Amino acid sequence: MNETLAQFYTRDLYKLIDEVKAFRDEVNLWKTAGSIRNTSGNLVLHLIGGSNYLFGTVLAHTGYVRDRERNSPKTESPKKN
């Protein structure tokens, strides 16, 4: 079962990477449009934070502590911050 779950997480992580790469201009990751009130970039930050927590804290007991401030809404790329 662990191997199956690892395959699912790996598959979905690569799908997420492909979706992020589909943004030709990184600034668009941090823009909203129409009724969408959260940016794609923020969604990615939340997914990464949740995954780090799951794998680091829950499964591997590494002592990882989630920094929710880093997952808070942003208006520009973290590379610029």
N, C-alpha and C positions, 0 to 999 in steps of 0.2 A: 504494500500500500504506500509506503514512503516513497518508493521509486516512482510510482504513478503520480503522486502529488508533486514530486520534484519535476517530473516531465510537464505537468500542467503549468506550474509556476514558471518554468523556463520558457515554455511556449508563449505564455501570456506576456512575459517580460519582453520577449523579442517583438511581439505584436505592438506593445506599448512603444518600444524604441522606434519601430517603423512608423507609427502614427506621429510621433514627435518629429521624426525626420521629414515627414510629409509637409511640414510647415517650411516653406521656402525661406521665409524671413522670420528669424527667431522672435522679433518684436511681436509678431502675431500670436504667439503663445500666450501673451499677456493682455490681449484685447478681448473684450466681450462684444457680442453682436445681438441685436434684437432683444428677445426676452431672456437670453442666456446671461445670467448674472455672475457666473463664476468663470474664470479663465481656464483654458486647457492647461496652462502652466501650473496653476494652483492645484488642479486635479492631479497632475503628475507628482507634485510635491506631497500631497496627501497619500497617494498610493505608495510612494517611496518610503515615507515616514511610517505608514502602517506595516509595510513589508519588513522594514528594518526592525520594528518593534516585534513583529511576529517571529522572525527568524533569530534576532539577537536576544531578546528578552525571554520570550515564551519557550522557544525550542532549544536554543543553544545556551541559555543562561549566561550570556557574556557580560551582563551588567549594563547593557545598552539602555540609556534613558532617552525617551522620545522628547525632542525639543519642539513643542507645538508652535512656538513663536516663529520658527523657521518655516512652518507650514501655514502661517497666517497669510491672508490675502496680500498680494503684491501687485504693483502696477507696472513693473518693468522687470527685465531679466535679472536673475540673481547674479549673473556675470557682471552686471553694472553696479550692483550693491556692494 
